[in-house]
Every structure is written in C-alpha cells, then in structure tokens.
Amino acid sequence: MRHRLEYAPVWLLVRVLALAPASVARAAGIVLARMVYLLHRRLRRVGMRNLQFAFPQMAASARRRILRGVFTSLGRQLGDFCRFPHYHRENIWQLAVYDGFENFERAQARGKGVLFLTAHFGGWEVSSFMHALHGHPLHILVRPLDNPYLDRLVTRYRTLSGNRTIPKQDFARAMLAALRAGETVGILMDQNMTPEQGVFVDFFGIPACTSTLMARMALRTGAAVVPGFCFWDPPLRRYRVRFEPALEAIRTGNEEADIVANTAAYTKVIEDYARRYPEQWLWVHRRWKTRRPGEAPLY
C-alpha cells in the first residue's frame, strides 16, 4: 500500500508533463527541481562539499551557481523524459542531435560490440532513447528502483524506443551475450562503489572507489569503449549526443594492473566532461563516500 501511495503523485506528474508542450514540460520540471534544491538541505550540503573537493580555489558563490545549474539540468531532463512517447525517428531531431556519430560507426564496424562509457551527465536518459530511435538500441545496466510501481514506469519509458535493461543481479551473463553478438551496452560508471565492487582511482585528484566492470568487459571481449555524453546546448536549444573516438585498451599482460589503468583512463574522461560542463554533472551524489581502511569519512 505504501508503494502505491508513493507512486500515485509521480504517475500524475508524468501524465501532466507528457501532455504539455516541450517548453512547458521543461519549465515545469525545472521549477520542481529548483524547489527540491531549496528544500533538500542534505543534497545541497553534499553538492557543495563535492564542488569544494573538485574546485578548491573556486568562490563559494560560483559553486552555488553550479549547483543550482545541476538542478536546472535535472529538471529539464525530467520534463523531456516524461514526453518520450511523443517522439519517433522523424521528429527526434527536435529533442537531440548527433555529434561525432562516425566514431560510433567505426567502433561498431569492429564487430566485437560497443561499450558506451557515460555518466549521470546532462540528458543521459535522452541519449539512449534517441540512439535507439535511430536504429541502434542499447542494453542498459540499471539498478531497480525501490518502489516497484515506479520502477515499472521508468523501465517502460526507458525501453519505448527499443532499448533493453539489464538488472544488476544478472548483468555479467547478459552483457557478455550482448557484446558477443556485436551489440551495444551502456554503463554509467560515475557512482561510488564498495571495495568489493571497484578499485580506487583518482577523480579530481581524490581517490574514488570506481567500478571495474567496463575495464574487465573490454579486456575480456575486445569490445570498443566509446565515450558518449549527452549535454544541453543552450544556443541550439536541444541536446547534443556526442561520441568521442574509441579508447584504446591498455594491455601490458598484467591483468589486474590493466584493469586499474583502464578504469583510471575512463574516469579521467568523465572528469574532463564534468570540468567542461560542471552544471550538468550530478554533484549531489556522494562520489567519494567509500574510503580506504583507516581513512576518515569525507561526508
């Protein structure tokens, strides 16, 4: 019953935003997100703490501007996510455009599958939706939401254009099968991990426990690792889905060292994008929560 009660206002919100024009849905999403910014003290505190770690020389007022921008970005994506059913291959250009699509084509032509290196950045839900509408569906690694009704709703929207979700409890076998079939798997690898799940690599100069999944899969299968990020372009008034050239795998013959080195290289790509577009990365996540034994907590 509790889950049903929690789900009802979310379902109503999605329905209302889905019926609104794109500009109205975005504006409403931004207003809601800014309300969360004002009311959710813990998220503000985490965001400001992370920005202090990343940009220690930056003025507090500038960090606050970035953090407000993060909530604007989240609200914008909320409005666009709710309107996914309105889009199809002929009109998706109104929402997002490609930038560097040839890099994906070259990676796909290798025939060993493609791993999208991406993050909670800009319109990450938009990028997978748009790419699938153009005939390139992804397998998306996800963690099921705690509310089963909300989880079904989000999954339905994520798969509207042909994408398929991979639950974390069955990820290894499903990912291997997809890559061996020459398909594409998207991984958001900017979240804090436990020591059993990851390794410590620098992120903004601070060791962060980071998933090794992408590095292990790339080394095992030979799949191409393509950085792909979706960011809002203000002059264009649309999202850009940018694909960078595939990253060459580091292979020295020492598997564990290679896993760490490749994970560090992937994390550096995410850091570079967060530096270039700081208002569009998810600073409210406790990215440095896991510490090495004996180290003091940072939050």
N, C-alpha and C positions, 0 to 999 in steps of 0.2 A: 504493500500500500504506500509506504514512504517513497519508493522509487516512482510510483505512478504520480504522486503529488508533486515530486520534484520535476518530473518530465512535462507536466501539463503546461506550465508557463513557457518552457523552452519551445515546445511544439507550437504554441500560439505565436510566439515571436517569429519563428521560422516562417510560418504561414503568412504573417503580416508583411514581413520583409520580402518574401517571394512575390507578393502581389504588387509591390511598389516598383516604380521606375528605378533604374540603376543608381541615379544620382541621389534619389530619396533614400534608398536602402543603405547606401554608403553613409550618407549623412546621419541616418538614424543609428547605424552601427557605431559610428564614431562618437555620437552623443552618449550611447550606452557605455562604451569603453572608457570614455573620459569620466563618467560617473564612477566606474569601478576604480579608476585612478584616484579619484578624490576620496572614496570611501574605504578602500582597502589599504590600510596602513602597512601591513606586512609586505605586500607586493612592492609598495613604494620603497620601503626600507631595503628589501633585497635588491631592487633595481639600482638604487643609489649606491649600495655597497659594491655591487659588481662594477658599476661605472667608475667608482673610486679605484678599484683594483686595476681596471683596464686603462684608465686615463688619469693617473695620479696628479698630473700637472694642470688638469682642466679645472676651471672655476666651477663651484657648486651650482651656480645659476645655469651654466652651459649643460651640466649633467642633467639638471631638471628638465631643460628643454628637450634633450634627447629622450628622456624617459616619457615625457608627455607624447613625443612623437611615436614612441613604441605603441602606446595605447591607441593613437590615431591609426596606426598601421593595422593593429589587431581589429579595430572596429570596422575599418574599410573592408578587410577580408571577410569579416562576419557578414556584412551586407552582401558582398558578392557571392559568398558561399551559399547563402540562402536562395539566391537567384539562379543557381546552376541549372535547374530544369528548363530555363528559358533559352539556353544556349545549345547550338548544334554546330556542325562543321562550317556551315555557310556564314554564321554570324559571330563565331567565337573571336574573330579579329577585333570586335568591339570591346572585348574584355582584355585580351592579351595578344602579344605578337612575339614571334621568334627573334632571337639574336644569336647567331652562331650555330644555326641548325646543321650546317655542314659538318661540324665537329661530332655531332651525334651520328650522322650518316656514316662517317668514316669509321667510327668506333663500332657501329652495328655491322659494318661490312666485314669486320674481322671474323665474325661467325662464332664467337665464344661467349656471347651475351654481353650485356652492358650493366654496370653498377653505377647508378646515379649517386654521386656524393652531394648531399644537400643538407639543409639545416632549417630550423624554425625561423625562417627569414622571409620578410615581405609577404608574398602571397603563395606560400608553399602548397596550400591546397589547390590553388588556381593552376599552378604549373602542371601537376599530374593530370588534372581534369582536362586542361587544354591539349596536352600532348596526346592523350588517349583519343580525344575527338578527332585529331589529325591522323588517326590510324596507328598509333604507337602506344598501346596500353601497357601499363606498368603493373608489377607486383609490388605492393606497398607493405612494408613491415610496420605493424601497428601494435599498440598495447590496448586491449579492450577497455572501454570506459567502465567505471564502477557501476553506473546506472545502466541496466540492460536495455531499457527503452531508448534512452539517449544514444547508446552505442549502436542500436539497430538503425536509428535515424541518421546518424553521422555516416555509418557504413553505407547506407543506401545512397547518400549524396556522393560519397567518395567513389562509388562504383557506377554511377549513372552513365559515364562515358566509356565504360568497358574495362576500367581498372579492377584489379583483384587484390584483396587484402590478405596478408599473411599474419595470422595470430602468432605472438611471440612464443607460445608453447610448442609450435610446430614449424619454427622458422627454418632450421638448418636443412631439413629434407626438401621442403618446398622451394627454398632458394636455389639449392643445387639443381633440382629438376628444371627450374625456370632458366637458369644460366646455361645448362647443358643443351637446352632447346633453343638457345640463341635469343632468349627474351631479355627483358629489362627489369631490373629490381631497383627500387628507390629506398635509400636508407637515410634517415635523419640522424646524423651522428654527432650532434652537439649537446647531448644530455649527459648529466652526471651518471657515472656507473659505480657499482660496488667493486672492491678489489678483485672479486672472483670473476667479474664480467669484463674488466678492462685493464689498461695499463696507464701509468702516469706519463703524460707528455705535456709540453708547455702550451698554454693558451693565454695569450697576452703576458707571457713571461712568468706565469704561475702554473705549477704542475696541476693538471686536471685529470682525473680518472676518466678515461675515454674508451669507448667500445672498440674492440679489435675485430669485430665481425667483418667489416668491409675488407680489411687487410687480409684476413685469413681466407675469405672467399676469393679475393682477387688472386692471391698466390696459389690457391688450390686449383682454380678453374681456368686461369688465364683471361678472365673477363676484363674488358676495358673499363677503367674507372674514369667517368666523365663528370667533372664538377658542373652542377646545374643549379642555378639560383633564379628565383622569380622576385623581381623588385618593382615597386611602383615608380613610374616615370612621370613626374608632375607635368612637364611640358606636353607630353603625349596624352596624358590623362588616361593611361592604360598601364597594364603590367608588361614588363619585358621578361621573357623567359630566356635566359642567357645560358648557353652551353659553352664551356671552355674546352680546349683541346684535351684529349685523354691524357692522364698522368701515366708516365712510365713507371712500372713497378720496380722497386728496389729489391734486387735478388743477389745476395752475397754468398748464399749457401748455408748461412746460419739462420734457420727458420724463425726462431724466437726474436733474434735481433732484427730481422727483416720485418716482422710484424710490428715491432715498436717503431722502426724507422718509417714505414709506410703510414702508420697511424699518425705519427707526428707530422708527416707531409700533408696528409688530408686535413688535419686540424689547422695547419697553417693556412690552408686555402679558406677555410671558414673564418678564421681570424681576419684575413685580408678583406673579405667582404664585409665583415662587421665593422672594420675600420672605415671602409669607404662609404657605407650606408648605415651608420650607427643607429639611426631612428627605426631601422627595420629588422633589427635582430632582437631576440626575446631575452632581454636583460633581466627579466623578473624570475628566471629560472636559477636555482641555486647550483650554478655550474661547478663551483669549487667545494661542494659540500663534503665529499669524501676526502679524507686526509690520510697521509701515511701514518703508520703506528707511531705514537708519541707526539704527533703534531697537534697543535691546538686547533679547535674548530674556527672557521672564518666567519660563521654566521651566528 
